[in-house]
Amino acid sequence: MSTDAGQAYPDSTTRILITASTMVASMMNSLDSTIANVALPHMQGSLSAASDQITWVLTSYIIAAAIGTPLTGWLAGRYGRKRLMLWSLAGFVIASGLCGIASNLGELVAFRLLQGLSGAALVPMSQAILLDINPPERHGQAMSIWAMGAVLGPIIGPALGGWLTDNFDWRWVFFINLPIGMIAFAGLFVFLGETRSSRVRLDILGFTLLALTLTCFQLMLDRGQQLDWFSSTEICIEATGAAVFFSMFLVHTLTADEPFIKLSLFADRNFASALVFSFFIGVLVYGVLALLPPMLEQLLHYPVIHTGLVTAPRGLGSMISMLLIGSVVRFVDPRILLAVGISLAAWSTHMMSGFSLAMDEQMIVVSGFLQGMATGIIFVPLSTIAFATLSPAMRNEGAAMFTLIRSIGSAVGISVLQFITIRNASVVHARLVENVRPDNAQLAQAMPDVDFSSATSLLRLNAEITRQASMVSNIDTFHLLFITGLVLLPLILLMRPTKPSGSSPAVHMD
């Protein structure tokens, strides 16, 4: 089969089945980026691992996925998109089963590396597939469906992981991928047509330099807070390595005849602008996902299941907005929708800056639902703008780059926001302690039970001050995200208006 300006796209039934299979594959992969988070304490006890060692279960997956993502464009062009998707799904399912039966930490980390490498292609290739099987006037709806798989996975991951761990065993956060992956594999094997492969040479040096850059950079971000950032020799080495390898990669890319990343990608103004937005949207959206659950569990003492319940409306909001926005984007300038989504995201973080230790669940649910709505309103028009003027022949590389930049943005955002929150909590704690004196009449009136001659009483007081300082720090970080959203709004002017087109350059399929 081939999709071309003058030739038919898949019939509606085939298109629905391909869409369902790719969405399942995409969501399964994005789900695994967060589903194991809440199960780490259980893994640590079961595998007799230290607290600093067990985090490699997360880090290994993230690093492997970061290395594999930019390679997916070349693999799809060289071997065909269907083969790549089937290989990726098979590898991901096998690696998931191996993770579930791992008997020690070394095995689990190795299998997570395999899982990350295998699944790296699933999200970007699912985006490229949905763009190719739908005519241009349906790209908005296609991107709304794709965004549901890419965005909802990380949102529902912690809640699902907590439920599986509490009711079954931590190994089920991996075993659950087996039936899901097999269903997706069968659907793509039967219904997806193969794209023609090309004998494009792999720029091995360029890929190696980029992989080394991403590895050093991701290690620096993941271990920076734990090792006190640049006071650690390891972090300095990793930062230097990332800078050196990236400089070499830039020089090589600018001088090579056939570089690993095609510079023509960035010649498309809309695609280049969308990459900038994708990076900062990763900060704005995924930063909150990293800050909110620890705040609820540590400061408000919510159980894991309760945390999952009060944050679930975020996923509901995303689903509703993505279902609606896919049709609306056909008739409204995507830039306007993008502005609405960013404004709504900023408003939701402004609401979060009003959190307090005495609040009930309503404020958490409402602000989370609004941010979920904003996520859908942002991702669908942003994806539509990114690929509206990009040649279909470059969709494989473009989809991989789009996913990679969003992942880097979320990694940077999470690390930076956690660093700011923790450091600011120490500053606020120091300021609060300045007024904790026996001669402070206001303190005596507010907390009459404090006994400065009792060590136990002072420990309780310090714990409460630490709790208050942490809450203030979280509030300040949410306000910073609100400012970030406002700063992003004028950048929309960099994008050109896009119009639905009735034609599309050829993407041949056998």
N, C-alpha and C positions, 0 to 999 in steps of 0.2 A: 504494500500500500504506500502511497505517497501523498503528502500534503503539499499543495501548491496553490498558486493563485487560481488556476483553472481546473483544479482537480478536487475531488471530494475529501472531506475529513472523515474520520470514523463515524459510523452511524451512532445514533443516540444511545442505544443499548450498550454497544462496545465502549463508547466514551465513558458511560457511567461506571462500567466494570473496571476499566483502566484507572479512572479517577479514584474509585474506592480502594483499589489495590495500592496505588501510589500513596494515597493519604494514610493508609494503615502503615505502610513502610516508613514514611516520613515521621509519623507520630511516634512510632515505636522507637526510632532512633533518637528523636529529641527528648522523649520520655526518659531514656536511660542517662541523660546528662544530669538529672536531679533525683531520680527515683531511689538511688542508693544512699543519698545523703543521710536520711533519718535512720538508716539501718547500720550506720558505721559503728555505734557502740556495741551492737550485738555481734557484728563481725569481729570487732576487736577482742571481745571475750572468747568467741568461738575459735579464733585463729591464734590466740595468745600473742597479739601484736601490741606494740607500744602506741601511745596516742599520736605521736608524730609519724609513726610508720603507716598507720591505717589510712591516713589521708592520701596515700599513694593510690588507693583504690579509685579515688576521684581524679587525681592528677594524671595518672597514666592514661585514662580514657580521654581526658580533655586534650592532652598533648598529642596522642595518636590521631584523634579526629582533626586537630589543627594541621598536622603534617599531611594527612591524607586528603583533606578538602581541596587544596589547590591542584592536586594531581588528577582529580576526577574529570576535568575538562579534556585533558589529553587522553586519558583512558577511554572516555566515551567516543572521542573521535577516532582513536586507533582501533578499538575492538567492537564498537557499537554500543549504543546506550542500553539496549535490552540485555545483552550479555553482562554488561557492567552491573546493572541492577540485580540480575539473578545471582551473579557471583557475590555481590555485596550482601544480599539477603542471606544466601547460604552461609557465608562466612560469619555474619552477625549471629545467626541462629545457633550455629555450632559453637561459637565463642561464648554465647550466653549459657548454653548447656554446660560447657566446661567451667565457667565461672560458678555455676550453681553447685558443682561437685568438687570444687577446689578444696584441698585438704590443708593448705598452709598459705601464708600471705604471699610468698613468692609466686606460687601458681596462680593465685587470684589476680595479682598485678599483671603477670604475663598474659593471662587470658583477657584482661580488660584492655591491654594494649591491642591485642588482636581484634577485640570487639570494636574499639574506636577506629582502627584502620579500616576494618570491613565496612562499618556503617557510615564512613565519611561521605560516601557518594549519595546516600539515600535522600537527604534533604535537597541538595542542589539539583540532582537529576530528576527528582519528582517535580520540581518547579519547571524545569525545561520540558519535561514530558507533557505537563498540563498546558503549557503555552503552545506546544506543537500540535496537540490533538484538538485544539479549539480554534475557531476562526477569530480574527482580531476583535470583533465586536463582543466576544464572550470572554476575553482575557481578564476583565475585571472579576467576573464570577469565578473563573478558574483560579485566580490569585486569592480570592477570599477562601476558597476551599483549601488551597495549599497553605495559606497562613494559619488556618485552624490546626492543621497537623504540625506545623513548625512551632507555633506559639503555645498551643494548649498543652503539649507534652511537658515542657518544663514547669508549667503552672500546676498541673494535677500530679506531677511526679512525686513530690514529698508526701501528699495526702495518701496516694495509692501505696507508696512504699511503706508508710507508717501502718496502714491497714494490713498489708500483707505480712509485715514483720510481727505485728501484735497477734494476728490470728493464725498465722502459719509458722513461717521461719524466714530468716533473712535471705535464704537461698531462693525463695520464691520471687524476689525482685528480679532475678535473672531467669528463672524457669518460665515466668509468664510470657517471655518473648517467644518461646518455642511454638505454641499453637498460633499465635498472632503472625509470626514470621512465615510459617508454612502456608497460611491462608493467602498472605500477600504474594508469596512466591508462586503459588498455583495460579492466582489471578493474572499476574504479569506474564507468566510463561504461556498461558493460553491466549490472552487477548492483545498483548502489546506487540506491535510490529518492530522489526529491527531497523535501525538507521544504518546507512552505508558507512563503512569504515574507510579511513584514509591513512596513507603511509606517512603520517607526520612524524618527523624526528623529535625525540624527546631531548630537551635541553637539560642534560643530566647535571651539569655544573650549576645552572640556575636553580633547578629544583633542590639540589643539595644545600646551596647557600640559603634558600628560603626556608627549608626544613630546619636547618640549624638556627636560623634567626627565630623562628616560631618556638622551637624547643627551649632555647635560652630565655626568651621573653616570657613564656608561660611558666617556666620554673621560677623565674624572678617574681612574678605576680603571685603564684600560689604559695611560695615560702617566705615572701617578704615580711608579712606581718608576724609570722611565727619567729623569724630570726632578727626582728627589729631592723629591717631594711638595710640601709647602707652602712650600718655599724657592723654588719656581718661580711666577712671575707667572701663567703659563698655568693651572696647577693651581688657584691661588686663584680665578681668574676662573671656571673650570668648577665649582668647589665652590660658589661664591656663586650662580652661575646655577642650579645644581641646587636649592639651598635656596630661592631666590626663586621659581622656577617651581613647585616643589612646594607652597610655601605658598599661592601663587595658585590652584593646582589644588585644594587642600583647601578653601579658602574658596568657590571656585566650585561644587565638588561638594556642599558642605553647603547652599548657597543656591539652586542651580538647580532648576527644576521637573522636568526630565528630564536628569539628569547623565549623562556618558559612562559612568561606572561606577556601577551601581545599588547603593545603600547596602543594599538588602535582601539582597544576597549575604552581607554580613557579619553579618546577623541570625541566620543559621544557625550555631549554636554549633560543630557538628562541622566545617563548612567553614572557619570562621574559625580554629579550632584547627589544622586541617590545613595552612592557609596558613603559620602560624607554624612548624610542623614542616617544611614543604616548604622554607622559607628556610634553616633550620639544617641540614637534611639535604643541601642543596646545598653548604653549607660542609664538612660532614663527609665526604661521598663524593667530590665533585669536587675538593676541596682536595688529597686524596692523589693523584688523577690528574695534577695539575699539578706536584706535588713529586717524585714517584717517578722518572719517566723522566729528568729532568735529573740527579738524584742518581746514577742507575745509569750514565749515559753520561759524566758529568764526573768523578765521584769514583771509581767502580769501573771506568771505561774500557770499558764494554760497547758494542759496535757497535749501531747502530740496530736491525738485525734481531734480535740477541740480546736487546735490551731488549724488543722486541715479543713474543718467545717466552716470556720469564720472567714477563711481565705478562699473557699470554693466559689463564692459569688464572682470573684475575679474571672474565673474560667467561664462562668455563665455569661458574664458581660461580653467577653471576647467572642463567644460563639454567636450571640445574638447580633452583635455589630457586624461580624464577618458575613453572616448570612444576608443581612440587609444591604451592606455596602457594596456587595458584588454586583447587584443590579443598579444601584444608584450611580456607581462610578461610570456607567455607560452614558449618562446624561449630564453629569456635573463635572466640571473641571477638576481633575484629581488633585490639583494644587490647593483648591479650596477645601476639599475633604481633608487633605493633609494638615492644613492650618487648623481646621476644626478639631482633628484628633490630637494634635500637639497641645492646643489650648485646653482641651478636656483633661489630658494627662497632667498638664501643669496645675490645673484646678484641683485635681485629685491629690497631688502632692502638697498643695497648699492646705487642703483639708487635713492631711496627715500631720502637717506641722502644728496642728491644734490638738494632737493626741495628749493624753495625760494618764497618770497611773490610776486615776479614779474613774476612767471612762468605762462605758459598757460596750457590748459587741456591736451596737448599731453603727457607730462611727466607723469602725473597722470594715463592716460589711458594705456600707454605702460608698466609702472612698475606694474600696477594692473593686466594687462593681463598676464604678465610674472609670477607674483606670483600665479595667478589662474592656469596657466599651471603647476607650481611647485606643487601646492596643489594636483592635480590629480596624478602627477607622484609619489608623496610621499605616499599618502594614499592607493593606490591600492597595490603596492608591500609590504608596511608595513603590511597591513591586510593579504596578502597572506603568508608572512613570519610568522606572529603571529600564524596562524592556520594550517600551513603546516605539522607540526609534533605533534600537539596537538590532543589527542584522541577525536574522534567525541562524545564520551560519556560525555566529559567535555566542549562541545561547548557552552551550555547554560551559565554556570558559566564563561567561558572564554570570551564570547561576552559581558556579563554584566561588567566584570572587565575591559575589553578593553575600553568600552565606559566610565566607571566611571573615569579611570585614565586620559583619554583625556579631560574629562570635568573638572577635578580638575586642570589639567595643564593649560587649557584656563582660568579658574577662577583666578589661581595664577598669570598667565602671565598678564592678564588685570589689576589686582590690583597693582602688582609690577610696571608695566610699567607706569601706570597712576601716581603712587606715585613718581617715578623717574622723570617723565616729569614735574609734577607740582613743585616739590622741585627744580629741576634744573632751571626752569623758574625764580624762585625767586632769585637764585644765579646769573644768567645771568643778570637779571634786575638790581641787585645791582651793578654789574660790569659796566654796561652801564651808570648808573646814575653817577658813579664816575667822568666821563668826561663831564657831562652836567654842564658847568660853563660859566658865561658871558665872561671870559677871554680866552675861547677856540676858537682859530681862525678857526680851522677846522669845528667846529660845526656851527659857524657863516656863513662860506662859504657854507656848505651843507644845512643848514636850516636857511636862512636869515630872515624868517618871525617870528622867535621865539622872543617873548618879555618877558624878565624876570620880568618885572614890572606888567605884566598882569596875573591874576589868570586863566583866560580862556585860554590864550595861553599856560600856564604851564600844565593845565589839558590835553589839546590836545597833548602836547609833551609827557606827561607821558603815555597817551593811546597808542601812537605810539611806545614808548620804550617797553611797556608791550607786544604789538603785536610782535615786533621784538624779544624780549626775549623768548616768547612762541614758535616762529618759530624755533629759534636756539635750544631750548630744544627738540622740536619734531625731529629735524634733528639728534641731539645727540642720541636720543632713537632709531631711525631707524639704526644708525650706531652700536649701541649696539646689535640690533637684527642681523645685518650682522655678527658680531663677534660670536654671539651664533650659527649661522648656520655653521660657520667654525669649531667651537669647536665640534659640533655634528658629523662631518664627520668621524673622526677616530673611533668613537664608533661602526660604522658599522662592524668593524672587529670582534666584539663580536658575531656576528650572524653566524650560520652555513649555508652553501649552501643548497638550497632545490631543489628537482627535482620533476616534475609532476609524479604522480603515477596512475596506472590504477586501483588500488583497494582502498577501503575505509572500515574501520570497520563499523559494522552494526549500523544503526539508524533505529529502527523499527517504522513503521507507520501503523495505522489501515486503 
